[in-house]
Amino acid sequence: MTAKKLINRTIIYALLILMAAIFLIPVYMTTVTALKTRDETTLATAWNPPDLPLNFSKFQEAFEYFGPSLGNSFALVGTATILSALLGSINGYVLAKWRIPGERFLFPLMLFGMFLPYQAILIPLFEFMSDLGLYGGIPGLVLIHVVYGIPITTLIFRNFYVEIPDEMLEAAAIDGAGFWQIYTDIVFPLSLPGFVVVIIWQFTQIWNDFLFAIFMTTEGNQPITVPLAELSGGEAVDYNLTMAGAILAALPPLLVYIVMGRYFIRGLLAGSIKG
């Protein structure tokens, strides 16, 4: 390696480390504040690391305070993610491998739903969910996120299924396999990368949702983003409890990405290059 290349690589790595350090500043502040007692938390000592022994009592308090909301979030995210992934998979299979009337117009119309801002439909959505008797609870919020997730999940699966050879499906059809048998026996088992992308995407989007959560649920049915925002917006904020709650709220999507992240880019790019 020449001296010029070594200098360039050193500069690049130094810049990357600097950017990573800047990006991690909020994580550091959140963590050290959660591990401090209330007496340690002052403006003058905000940057200081916590005293030893570390104080984990705020995490226990946060778990007790946010426990019901965490349960609501898991129920919401688990159900909505699975349903939207399955529906997107079926839609993507149909649009990629079957010829249906109006396909040229149906798919763009489905994708149009991705570009509708949430704020534009809040009032009619509130009226619609109230008429259905689903306003205020987790089932109604599940329905909202499933419907809003169908466009992006359909797009991801359609791009993924384009790579499946048509000859494989035609051979199964010649052997007598029908629509559902081809899907369950051939297409679905090949869909792991696509499902990984969709699960990570939907899990993160739904878990972090605040707008639908605060407008479409009542007290006792709210996911964790709502009580966390309410706690941080009070007049006398317990910053230690708030930061501990923020860490609890951030851990599930982080763990999902850590466990499944190595498949994410691979599945996201599936179907982008053909041939």
C-alpha positions in Angstrom: 0.0 0.0 0.0 1.4 3.4 -1.0 1.8 6.3 1.4 -1.0 8.2 -0.4 -3.5 5.4 -0.1 -2.6 4.9 3.6 -3.2 8.6 4.3 -6.5 8.5 2.4 -7.7 5.4 4.3 -6.6 6.9 7.6 -8.6 10.1 6.9 -11.6 8.1 5.8 -11.6 6.0 9.0 -11.0 9.0 11.2 -14.0 10.7 9.6 -16.1 7.6 10.0 -15.1 7.3 13.7 -15.9 11.0 14.3 -19.4 10.6 12.6 -20.1 7.5 14.6 -19.1 9.3 17.9 -21.4 12.2 17.1 -24.2 9.9 16.2 -23.8 8.0 19.5 -23.8 11.1 21.7 -27.6 10.8 22.3 -27.2 7.1 23.2 -24.5 8.0 25.7 -26.5 10.7 27.3 -29.6 8.5 27.5 -27.7 5.6 29.1 -25.8 7.6 31.7 -28.8 9.6 32.7 -30.8 6.3 33.2 -28.1 4.9 35.4 -27.9 8.0 37.7 -29.9 8.9 40.7 -32.1 12.0 40.6 -29.6 13.8 42.8 -26.8 13.1 40.3 -28.8 14.5 37.4 -28.0 18.2 37.0 -27.0 20.4 34.1 -23.5 20.7 35.4 -22.9 16.9 35.7 -25.0 15.8 32.7 -22.0 14.6 30.7 -20.4 12.9 33.7 -20.6 9.1 33.9 -22.7 7.7 36.7 -21.2 7.0 40.1 -20.5 3.5 41.2 -22.3 1.3 42.0 -24.6 1.8 39.0 -28.2 2.6 39.7 -30.6 0.2 38.0 -33.6 1.1 40.0 -35.0 3.4 37.3 -35.1 0.5 34.9 -37.2 -1.5 37.3 -39.4 1.5 37.9 -39.7 2.1 34.2 -40.7 -1.5 33.6 -43.4 -1.3 36.2 -44.6 2.1 34.8 -44.5 1.1 31.1 -45.3 -2.6 31.5 -48.9 -2.4 30.3 -48.0 -0.2 27.4 -45.1 -2.5 26.4 -47.6 -5.4 26.4 -49.9 -3.3 24.1 -47.0 -2.6 21.8 -46.0 -6.2 21.5 -49.6 -7.3 20.8 -50.0 -4.6 18.2 -46.6 -5.1 16.5 -46.7 -8.9 16.5 -50.2 -9.1 15.0 -49.9 -6.3 12.5 -46.5 -7.3 11.3 -47.5 -10.9 10.6 -50.8 -10.0 8.9 -49.3 -7.3 6.7 -46.3 -9.6 5.8 -48.7 -12.5 4.8 -51.0 -10.2 2.8 -48.0 -8.5 1.1 -46.6 -11.9 0.2 -49.7 -13.1 -1.4 -50.2 -9.8 -3.3 -46.6 -9.9 -4.4 -47.0 -13.5 -5.6 -50.1 -12.6 -7.6 -48.7 -9.4 -9.2 -45.3 -11.0 -10.0 -46.4 -14.4 -11.4 -50.1 -14.2 -12.4 -51.7 -12.1 -15.1 -54.9 -10.5 -13.8 -57.2 -7.9 -15.5 -56.2 -4.4 -14.7 -52.8 -5.3 -13.3 -51.2 -2.3 -14.9 -53.4 0.0 -13.0 -54.0 -2.0 -9.8 -50.3 -2.1 -8.7 -49.7 1.7 -9.1 -52.9 2.3 -7.2 -51.7 0.1 -4.4 -48.4 1.9 -4.3 -50.2 5.3 -4.2 -51.2 4.4 -0.6 -47.5 4.7 0.4 -47.6 8.4 -0.4 -50.8 9.4 1.5 -49.8 11.4 4.6 -51.3 10.2 7.8 -52.5 13.6 8.7 -54.7 13.8 5.6 -56.9 10.9 6.6 -57.1 11.2 10.4 -60.6 12.7 10.6 -62.3 10.3 8.1 -60.3 7.4 9.6 -61.6 8.4 13.1 -65.2 8.4 11.8 -64.7 5.1 10.0 -63.2 3.3 12.9 -65.9 4.7 15.2 -68.6 3.4 12.9 -67.0 -0.1 12.9 -66.8 0.0 16.7 -63.0 -0.5 16.5 -62.0 2.9 17.8 -59.9 3.0 21.0 -58.5 -0.5 21.1 -55.6 -2.5 19.8 -57.6 -4.4 17.2 -58.5 -1.1 15.4 -54.9 0.0 15.5 -53.8 -3.4 14.1 -56.2 -2.9 11.2 -54.9 0.5 10.4 -51.3 -0.6 10.3 -52.1 -3.7 8.3 -53.9 -1.6 5.6 -51.2 1.1 5.6 -48.5 -1.6 5.4 -49.9 -3.5 2.4 -48.4 -1.1 -0.3 -44.8 -1.4 0.9 -45.0 -5.1 1.7 -46.5 -5.8 -1.7 -43.7 -3.9 -3.4 -41.0 -5.7 -1.5 -42.4 -9.2 -2.2 -43.2 -8.4 -5.8 -39.6 -7.4 -6.4 -38.5 -10.5 -4.6 -40.8 -13.0 -6.5 -39.7 -11.7 -9.9 -36.5 -13.6 -9.4 -38.2 -16.9 -9.0 -38.0 -18.8 -12.4 -41.3 -19.0 -14.2 -40.4 -22.5 -15.4 -40.4 -23.8 -11.8 -44.0 -22.6 -11.2 -45.1 -23.8 -14.7 -43.7 -27.3 -14.0 -45.7 -27.4 -10.7 -48.9 -26.3 -12.6 -48.4 -29.0 -15.2 -48.1 -31.5 -12.3 -51.5 -30.4 -11.2 -50.6 -27.9 -8.4 -53.1 -25.1 -8.0 -52.7 -21.5 -6.9 -52.4 -22.1 -3.2 -50.4 -25.3 -3.5 -47.8 -23.5 -5.6 -47.7 -20.7 -3.1 -47.4 -22.9 0.0 -45.1 -25.6 -1.4 -42.8 -23.5 -3.6 -43.1 -19.7 -3.2 -43.5 -19.4 0.5 -40.5 -21.6 1.5 -38.3 -19.4 -0.8 -39.5 -16.2 0.8 -37.3 -16.0 3.9 -35.2 -13.0 2.8 -38.4 -11.1 1.8 -40.0 -11.8 5.1 -37.0 -10.7 7.0 -37.0 -7.3 5.2 -40.8 -6.9 5.7 -40.7 -7.9 9.4 -37.8 -5.5 10.2 -39.5 -2.7 8.3 -43.0 -3.2 9.6 -41.8 -3.9 13.2 -39.8 -0.7 13.3 -42.5 1.5 11.6 -45.3 0.2 13.8 -43.4 0.1 17.0 -42.3 3.8 16.6 -45.7 5.0 15.5 -47.1 7.9 17.6 -49.7 9.7 15.5 -52.1 6.8 15.1 -51.4 5.5 18.6 -52.4 8.8 20.3 -55.4 9.5 18.1 -56.8 6.0 17.7 -56.5 4.5 21.1 -57.8 5.3 24.6 -56.1 5.2 27.9 -55.2 1.6 28.9 -54.8 0.6 25.2 -52.0 2.9 24.2 -48.6 1.5 23.0 -45.5 2.6 24.8 -44.8 5.7 22.6 -47.8 7.5 24.0 -47.1 7.3 27.8 -43.4 7.9 27.1 -44.1 11.1 25.3 -46.6 12.2 28.0 -44.1 11.5 30.7 -41.3 13.5 29.0 -43.7 16.4 28.4 -44.8 17.0 32.0 -43.9 20.1 34.1 -41.7 18.2 36.5 -39.9 15.6 34.3 -38.2 12.7 36.0 -35.4 12.5 33.4 -33.9 9.3 34.9 -37.2 7.5 34.5 -37.8 8.9 31.1 -34.4 7.9 29.8 -34.8 4.4 31.2 -38.2 4.1 29.5 -36.7 5.3 26.2 -34.1 2.5 26.4 -36.8 -0.1 27.1 -38.8 1.2 24.1 -35.7 1.2 21.9 -34.5 -2.3 22.7 -37.1 -4.5 20.9 -36.6 -3.0 17.4 -32.8 -2.9 18.0 -32.8 -6.6 19.0 -34.9 -7.5 15.9 -32.4 -5.7 13.7 -29.4 -7.3 15.4 -30.8 -10.8 15.0 -32.1 -10.4 11.5 -30.1 -7.5 10.1 -27.6 -9.6 8.1 -30.5 -10.6 5.8 -32.0 -7.2 5.5 -29.9 -5.7 2.7 -29.8 -9.0 0.8 -33.6 -9.2 0.9 -34.1 -5.6 0.1 -32.0 -5.8 -3.0 -33.7 -9.0 -4.2 -35.3 -8.4 -7.6 -33.5 -5.1 -8.2 -31.1 -6.8 -10.6 -32.5 -9.2 -13.2 -30.5 -11.4 -15.5 
